[in-house]
Amino acid sequence: MRARPSGAVSLLVTSVVLTALLGPGAVAQSAPDEPAPGPEAVAPALVDFSDIPVEPPVQPARTPARELFGADCDTEISGSQVTANCHNSYPETDLVRLHVECDRWWDLDGDGAPVAVGPAGRVELAGRCWKEVRSAWVSHERP
């Protein structure tokens, strides 16, 4: 026994679907000499061309595309040590800088020197406090 070609099957399915969709409409049509029933049997609508604007309506201004810049950095705090691993997946160089805020009032906060991360480059930044770390973040800057 041979398998049927898929073209014949799709043709059969298409004809069944079209018959189901068009069949009720063909039965419901009235004879050509009878007027159409209902309120839509009124005279055809007229279009006044002066009501149609000459130019299309003004489109709202598009919002500018978000600028793709800035390395993606993961910051990890372990006790009094802070490590940030940054990867720049964009075509522009990013200057990254690690900022560490210490928890104790007498402990000095630290702001690291900016480090350039080129396109597709990676860098690891490190900082620390004498005791506990309150927060740490990485800032980004254009060279």
Residue frames as a rotation matrix with the C-alpha (Angstrom) as fourth column:
MET 1
0.584 0.812 0.000 0.00
0.812 -0.584 0.000 0.00
0.000 0.000 -1.000 0.00
ARG 2
-0.360 -0.718 0.596 1.37
0.716 -0.622 -0.317 3.39
0.599 0.313 0.737 -1.02
ALA 3
-0.352 0.190 -0.917 1.28
0.699 -0.598 -0.392 6.48
-0.623 -0.779 0.078 1.16
ARG 4
0.612 0.633 0.474 -0.86
0.791 -0.490 -0.366 9.29
0.000 0.599 -0.801 -0.18
PRO 5
-0.445 -0.730 0.519 0.93
0.687 -0.650 -0.325 12.41
0.575 0.212 0.790 -1.31
SER 6
-0.511 0.205 -0.835 0.50
0.710 -0.447 -0.544 15.26
-0.484 -0.871 0.083 1.17
GLY 7
-0.960 0.157 -0.233 -0.71
-0.256 -0.833 0.491 17.59
-0.117 0.530 0.840 -1.61
ALA 8
-0.512 0.815 -0.272 -3.81
0.084 0.363 0.928 15.46
0.855 0.452 -0.254 -2.22
VAL 9
-0.204 0.411 -0.889 -4.63
0.955 0.282 -0.089 15.36
0.214 -0.867 -0.450 1.49
SER 10
-0.701 -0.087 -0.708 -4.26
0.381 -0.885 -0.269 19.12
-0.603 -0.458 0.653 1.89
LEU 11
-0.899 0.424 -0.109 -6.43
-0.311 -0.444 0.840 19.71
0.308 0.790 0.531 -1.20
LEU 12
-0.298 0.808 -0.509 -9.14
0.499 0.586 0.639 17.47
0.814 -0.063 -0.577 0.26
VAL 13
-0.282 0.138 -0.950 -9.03
0.933 -0.190 -0.304 19.23
-0.222 -0.972 -0.075 3.64
THR 14
-0.913 -0.098 -0.397 -9.11
0.037 -0.987 0.159 22.66
-0.407 0.130 0.904 1.99
SER 15
-0.724 0.686 -0.069 -12.17
-0.157 -0.067 0.985 21.77
0.671 0.725 0.156 -0.12
VAL 16
-0.140 0.677 -0.722 -14.04
0.824 0.485 0.294 20.44
0.549 -0.554 -0.626 2.93
VAL 17
-0.472 -0.100 -0.876 -13.28
0.718 -0.621 -0.316 23.60
-0.512 -0.778 0.365 4.92
LEU 18
-0.971 0.100 -0.216 -14.32
-0.200 -0.832 0.517 25.90
-0.128 0.546 0.828 2.07
THR 19
-0.503 0.838 -0.212 -17.55
0.196 0.350 0.916 23.98
0.842 0.419 -0.340 1.54
ALA 20
-0.123 0.440 -0.890 -18.37
0.982 0.183 -0.046 24.28
0.143 -0.879 -0.455 5.25
LEU 21
-0.613 -0.181 -0.769 -17.68
0.444 -0.884 -0.145 28.03
-0.654 -0.430 0.622 5.24
LEU 22
-0.917 0.189 -0.352 -19.37
-0.384 -0.656 0.650 28.94
-0.108 0.731 0.674 1.94
GLY 23
-0.764 0.631 -0.134 -22.29
0.506 0.715 0.482 26.50
0.400 0.301 -0.866 2.08
PRO 24
-0.173 0.765 -0.620 -24.56
0.877 -0.166 -0.450 28.38
-0.448 -0.622 -0.643 4.55
GLY 25
-0.464 -0.041 -0.885 -24.01
-0.117 -0.987 0.107 31.68
-0.878 0.153 0.453 2.70
ALA 26
-0.969 0.099 -0.227 -25.06
-0.218 0.092 0.972 30.18
0.117 0.991 -0.067 -0.63
VAL 27
-0.525 0.822 -0.222 -28.29
0.803 0.564 0.193 28.80
0.284 -0.077 -0.956 0.85
ALA 28
-0.126 0.481 -0.868 -29.19
0.742 -0.535 -0.404 32.06
-0.659 -0.694 -0.290 2.61
GLN 29
-0.935 -0.228 -0.271 -28.94
0.012 -0.784 0.621 34.23
-0.354 0.577 0.736 -0.54
SER 30
0.048 0.994 -0.097 -32.23
0.015 -0.097 -0.995 35.61
-0.999 0.046 -0.019 -1.85
ALA 31
0.240 0.135 0.961 -33.38
0.911 0.311 -0.271 35.52
-0.335 0.941 -0.048 -5.45
PRO 32
-0.742 -0.652 0.153 -32.05
0.663 -0.680 0.314 38.33
-0.100 0.334 0.937 -7.68
ASP 33
-0.406 0.641 0.652 -35.54
0.307 -0.576 0.757 39.85
0.861 0.507 0.037 -8.22
GLU 34
0.602 0.604 -0.522 -36.33
0.684 -0.052 0.727 40.12
0.412 -0.795 -0.445 -4.48
PRO 35
0.414 -0.467 0.782 -35.13
-0.428 -0.857 -0.285 43.17
0.803 -0.217 -0.555 -2.46
ALA 36
-0.497 -0.679 -0.540 -32.65
0.260 0.477 -0.840 42.47
0.828 -0.557 -0.061 0.29
PRO 37
0.557 0.756 -0.343 -34.31
0.542 -0.018 0.840 42.26
0.629 -0.654 -0.420 3.74
GLY 38
0.225 -0.407 -0.885 -33.43
0.950 -0.110 0.292 44.53
-0.216 -0.907 0.362 6.69
PRO 39
0.762 0.115 -0.638 -32.28
0.183 -0.982 0.041 48.11
-0.622 -0.147 -0.769 7.18
GLU 40
-0.284 -0.949 -0.138 -29.15
0.049 -0.158 0.986 47.63
-0.958 0.274 0.091 5.04
ALA 41
-0.119 0.338 0.934 -31.40
0.946 0.323 0.003 47.65
-0.300 0.884 -0.359 1.96
VAL 42
0.636 0.311 -0.707 -31.28
0.223 -0.950 -0.217 51.47
-0.739 -0.020 -0.673 1.97
ALA 43
0.961 -0.274 0.031 -29.54
-0.067 -0.340 -0.938 53.46
0.267 0.900 -0.345 -0.78
PRO 44
0.349 -0.906 -0.240 -25.77
0.857 0.412 -0.310 53.02
0.380 -0.097 0.920 -1.00
ALA 45
0.563 -0.215 -0.798 -23.68
0.513 -0.666 0.542 55.39
-0.648 -0.714 -0.265 1.10
LEU 46
0.778 -0.321 0.539 -22.07
0.336 -0.513 -0.790 58.35
0.530 0.796 -0.292 -0.62
VAL 47
0.187 -0.811 -0.554 -18.52
0.931 -0.034 0.364 59.44
-0.314 -0.584 0.749 0.22
ASP 48
0.996 0.053 0.068 -17.74
0.069 -0.966 -0.249 63.15
0.052 0.253 -0.966 0.37
PHE 49
0.401 -0.916 0.026 -14.11
0.773 0.323 -0.545 63.48
0.491 0.239 0.838 -0.74
SER 50
0.132 -0.349 0.928 -13.73
-0.243 -0.919 -0.311 66.82
0.961 -0.185 -0.206 1.06
ASP 51
0.838 0.212 0.503 -14.02
-0.533 0.111 0.839 64.94
0.122 -0.971 0.206 4.37
ILE 52
0.793 -0.608 -0.044 -10.96
0.610 0.791 0.053 62.83
0.003 -0.069 0.998 3.58
PRO 53
0.622 -0.608 -0.493 -7.71
-0.179 -0.723 0.667 64.54
-0.762 -0.327 -0.559 4.63
VAL 54
0.811 -0.376 -0.448 -5.15
-0.519 -0.110 -0.848 65.21
0.269 0.920 -0.284 1.91
GLU 55
-0.260 -0.953 -0.156 -2.24
-0.614 0.288 -0.735 63.98
0.745 -0.095 -0.660 4.02
PRO 56
0.148 0.279 -0.949 -2.19
0.477 0.820 0.316 61.11
0.866 -0.499 -0.011 6.47
PRO 57
0.949 0.232 0.215 -2.42
-0.069 -0.512 0.856 62.06
0.309 -0.827 -0.470 10.15
VAL 58
0.137 -0.946 0.293 0.81
-0.751 -0.293 -0.592 62.94
0.646 -0.139 -0.751 11.92
GLN 59
0.499 -0.064 -0.864 2.40
0.347 0.928 0.132 59.94
0.794 -0.366 0.485 13.56
PRO 60
0.970 -0.194 0.143 3.70
-0.213 -0.408 0.888 60.35
-0.114 -0.892 -0.437 17.12
ALA 61
0.263 -0.955 -0.134 7.47
-0.852 -0.164 -0.498 60.66
0.453 0.245 -0.857 17.41
ARG 62
0.640 -0.113 -0.760 9.21
0.197 0.980 0.020 57.38
0.743 -0.163 0.649 18.07
THR 63
0.887 -0.408 0.217 11.07
-0.328 -0.224 0.918 57.04
-0.325 -0.885 -0.333 21.30
PRO 64
0.224 -0.875 -0.429 14.81
-0.903 -0.021 -0.429 56.79
0.366 0.483 -0.795 20.69
ALA 65
0.617 -0.076 -0.783 16.27
0.075 0.996 -0.038 53.31
0.783 -0.035 0.621 20.89
ARG 66
0.949 -0.289 0.130 17.92
-0.153 -0.059 0.986 52.50
-0.277 -0.956 -0.100 24.17
GLU 67
0.405 -0.883 -0.238 21.63
-0.791 -0.208 -0.576 52.99
0.459 0.421 -0.782 23.92
LEU 68
0.933 -0.130 -0.335 23.56
0.218 0.946 0.241 49.78
0.286 -0.298 0.911 24.39
PHE 69
0.045 -0.930 0.366 26.47
-0.343 -0.358 -0.868 50.53
0.938 -0.086 -0.335 26.68
GLY 70
0.169 -0.085 0.982 27.92
-0.978 -0.136 0.157 49.30
0.120 -0.987 -0.106 29.94
ALA 71
-0.641 -0.488 -0.593 29.60
-0.380 0.873 -0.307 46.14
0.667 0.029 -0.745 31.10
ASP 72
0.586 0.792 -0.172 27.58
-0.311 0.416 0.855 43.54
0.748 -0.448 0.490 33.00
CYS 73
-0.500 -0.822 0.274 29.01
-0.516 0.028 -0.856 43.20
0.696 -0.569 -0.438 36.52
ASP 74
0.564 0.556 -0.610 28.37
0.202 0.623 0.755 40.61
0.801 -0.549 0.239 39.23
THR 75
-0.167 -0.578 0.799 29.30
-0.687 -0.512 -0.515 41.79
0.707 -0.635 -0.312 42.72
GLU 76
0.444 0.236 -0.864 30.00
0.345 0.845 0.408 39.31
0.827 -0.480 0.294 45.51
ILE 77
0.126 -0.347 0.930 30.49
-0.820 -0.563 -0.099 40.21
0.558 -0.750 -0.355 49.20
SER 78
0.493 -0.070 -0.867 32.23
0.334 0.935 0.115 37.64
0.803 -0.347 0.485 51.38
GLY 79
0.247 -0.344 -0.906 32.84
0.960 -0.042 0.278 38.87
-0.133 -0.938 0.320 54.92
SER 80
0.374 -0.186 -0.908 34.98
0.133 -0.959 0.251 42.00
-0.918 -0.215 -0.334 54.58
GLN 81
-0.732 -0.674 0.098 36.05
0.130 0.003 0.992 41.23
-0.669 0.738 0.085 50.98
VAL 82
0.467 0.829 -0.307 34.25
-0.205 -0.236 -0.950 42.48
-0.860 0.507 0.060 47.83
THR 83
-0.710 -0.621 0.330 34.81
0.184 0.289 0.940 41.10
-0.679 0.728 -0.091 44.34
ALA 84
0.412 0.803 -0.430 33.18
-0.344 -0.299 -0.890 42.31
-0.844 0.515 0.153 41.12
ASN 85
-0.550 -0.488 0.678 33.52
0.442 0.518 0.732 40.40
-0.709 0.702 -0.069 37.85
CYS 86
0.235 0.599 -0.765 32.64
-0.354 -0.680 -0.642 42.51
-0.905 0.422 0.052 34.81
HIS 87
-0.453 -0.270 0.850 32.15
0.672 0.523 0.524 41.50
-0.586 0.808 -0.055 31.17
ASN 88
-0.232 0.319 -0.919 31.64
-0.449 -0.873 -0.190 44.08
-0.863 0.369 0.346 28.40
SER 89
-0.233 0.218 0.948 29.57
0.662 0.749 -0.010 42.65
-0.712 0.626 -0.319 25.54
TYR 90
0.822 0.553 -0.135 29.21
0.321 -0.647 -0.692 45.98
-0.470 0.526 -0.709 23.71
PRO 91
0.499 -0.646 0.578 31.47
0.797 0.080 -0.598 47.54
0.340 0.759 0.555 21.05
GLU 92
0.454 -0.348 0.820 32.47
-0.240 -0.934 -0.263 50.56
0.858 -0.077 -0.508 23.18
THR 93
-0.502 -0.711 -0.493 35.00
0.411 0.305 -0.859 50.63
0.761 -0.634 0.139 25.99
ASP 94
0.670 0.723 0.166 33.54
0.092 -0.303 0.949 51.04
0.736 -0.621 -0.269 29.48
LEU 95
-0.544 -0.778 0.313 35.39
-0.250 -0.206 -0.946 52.49
0.801 -0.593 -0.083 32.47
VAL 96
0.518 0.709 -0.479 34.22
0.231 0.423 0.876 50.55
0.824 -0.565 0.056 35.53
ARG 97
-0.514 -0.624 0.589 34.90
-0.423 -0.412 -0.807 51.52
0.746 -0.664 -0.052 39.12
LEU 98
-0.060 0.438 -0.897 34.19
0.636 0.709 0.304 49.56
0.770 -0.552 -0.321 42.32
HIS 99
-0.268 0.081 0.960 32.68
-0.597 -0.796 -0.100 51.45
0.756 -0.600 0.261 45.27
VAL 100
-0.234 0.125 -0.964 32.64
0.601 0.798 -0.042 49.87
0.764 -0.589 -0.262 48.74
GLU 101
0.046 0.314 0.948 30.71
-0.610 -0.743 0.275 51.29
0.791 -0.591 0.157 51.71
CYS 102
-0.705 -0.418 -0.573 31.78
0.176 0.680 -0.712 49.92
0.687 -0.603 -0.406 55.08
ASP 103
0.250 0.905 -0.345 29.34
0.552 0.159 0.818 49.25
0.795 -0.395 -0.460 57.93
ARG 104
0.191 -0.238 -0.952 31.37
0.958 -0.166 0.234 50.73
-0.214 -0.957 0.196 60.82
TRP 105
0.968 0.248 -0.046 31.55
0.238 -0.958 -0.159 54.51
-0.083 0.143 -0.986 61.19
TRP 106
0.487 -0.853 -0.188 35.30
-0.441 -0.426 0.790 54.46
-0.754 -0.302 -0.584 61.70
ASP 107
-0.072 -0.478 0.876 35.98
0.552 0.712 0.434 52.17
-0.831 0.515 0.213 58.74
LEU 108
-0.426 -0.176 -0.887 36.97
-0.454 -0.806 0.379 54.05
-0.782 0.564 0.264 55.56
ASP 109
0.680 0.663 0.314 34.82
0.053 0.382 -0.923 53.59
-0.731 0.644 0.225 52.46
GLY 110
-0.416 -0.903 0.108 36.66
0.123 0.062 0.991 52.82
-0.901 0.425 0.085 49.26
ASP 111
0.807 0.502 -0.312 36.32
-0.244 -0.198 -0.949 54.01
-0.538 0.842 -0.038 45.69
GLY 112
0.188 -0.765 0.616 38.56
0.591 0.589 0.551 52.09
-0.784 0.260 0.563 43.30
ALA 113
-0.507 -0.450 -0.735 40.37
-0.366 -0.660 0.656 53.54
-0.780 0.602 0.170 40.33
PRO 114
0.577 0.743 -0.338 38.56
-0.621 0.130 -0.773 53.33
-0.531 0.656 0.536 36.96
VAL 115
-0.482 -0.653 0.584 39.52
-0.077 0.696 0.714 50.30
-0.873 0.299 -0.386 34.89
ALA 116
-0.186 0.367 -0.912 38.93
-0.956 -0.283 0.081 50.16
-0.228 0.886 0.403 31.13
VAL 117
-0.239 0.214 0.947 37.00
0.110 0.975 -0.193 47.13
-0.965 0.058 -0.257 29.87
GLY 118
-0.736 -0.128 -0.665 37.24
-0.598 -0.338 0.726 46.87
-0.318 0.932 0.172 26.08
PRO 119
0.232 0.848 -0.477 34.76
-0.964 0.265 0.001 45.17
0.127 0.460 0.879 23.77
ALA 120
0.702 0.170 -0.691 34.31
-0.171 0.983 0.068 41.50
0.691 0.070 0.719 24.74
GLY 121
-0.391 -0.919 0.058 36.72
-0.223 0.033 -0.974 42.08
0.893 -0.394 -0.218 27.63
ARG 122
0.661 0.502 -0.558 36.58
0.407 0.384 0.829 40.86
0.630 -0.775 0.050 31.23
VAL 123
-0.368 -0.757 0.541 37.97
-0.258 -0.475 -0.841 42.36
0.893 -0.449 -0.021 34.42
GLU 124
0.306 0.392 -0.868 37.90
0.757 0.452 0.471 41.50
0.577 -0.801 -0.158 38.13
LEU 125
-0.079 -0.242 0.967 37.73
-0.341 -0.905 -0.255 44.33
0.937 -0.350 -0.011 40.68
ALA 126
0.071 0.049 -0.996 38.45
0.783 0.616 0.086 43.82
0.618 -0.786 0.005 44.38
GLY 127
-0.189 -0.109 0.976 37.96
-0.431 -0.884 -0.182 45.92
0.882 -0.455 0.120 47.50
ARG 128
-0.158 0.112 -0.981 37.64
0.710 0.703 -0.034 45.45
0.686 -0.702 -0.190 51.26
CYS 129
0.513 0.248 0.822 36.71
-0.467 -0.723 0.509 46.93
0.721 -0.645 -0.255 54.61
TRP 130
-0.631 -0.708 0.317 38.40
-0.638 0.242 -0.731 46.25
0.441 -0.663 -0.605 57.98
LYS 131
-0.692 0.496 0.525 35.15
-0.215 0.553 -0.805 44.81
-0.689 -0.670 -0.276 59.32
GLU 132
-0.133 0.749 0.649 31.72
0.656 0.558 -0.509 44.31
-0.743 0.358 -0.565 57.70
VAL 133
-0.980 -0.083 0.179 30.69
0.196 -0.525 0.828 45.61
0.025 0.847 0.531 54.28
ARG 134
-0.360 0.898 -0.254 27.41
-0.116 -0.313 -0.943 47.57
-0.926 -0.310 0.217 54.16
SER 135
0.780 0.600 0.175 27.10
0.111 0.142 -0.984 47.78
-0.615 0.787 0.044 50.36
ALA 136
-0.463 -0.886 -0.037 29.12
0.062 -0.075 0.995 47.60
-0.884 0.458 0.090 47.16
TRP 137
0.719 0.673 0.174 28.37
0.257 -0.024 -0.966 48.69
-0.646 0.739 -0.190 43.59
VAL 138
-0.402 -0.794 0.456 30.06
0.745 0.006 0.667 49.29
-0.532 0.608 0.589 40.25
SER 139
0.418 0.480 -0.771 29.77
-0.088 -0.824 -0.560 52.57
-0.904 0.302 -0.302 38.34
HIS 140
0.118 -0.277 0.953 30.15
0.922 0.387 -0.002 52.90
-0.368 0.879 0.302 34.56
GLU 141
0.381 -0.098 -0.919 31.65
-0.119 -0.991 0.056 55.76
-0.917 0.088 -0.389 32.60
ARG 142
0.926 -0.111 0.362 32.55
0.375 0.151 -0.915 56.52
0.047 0.982 0.181 28.98
PRO 143
0.062 -0.979 -0.196 36.27
0.889 -0.035 0.456 57.07
-0.453 -0.202 0.868 28.32
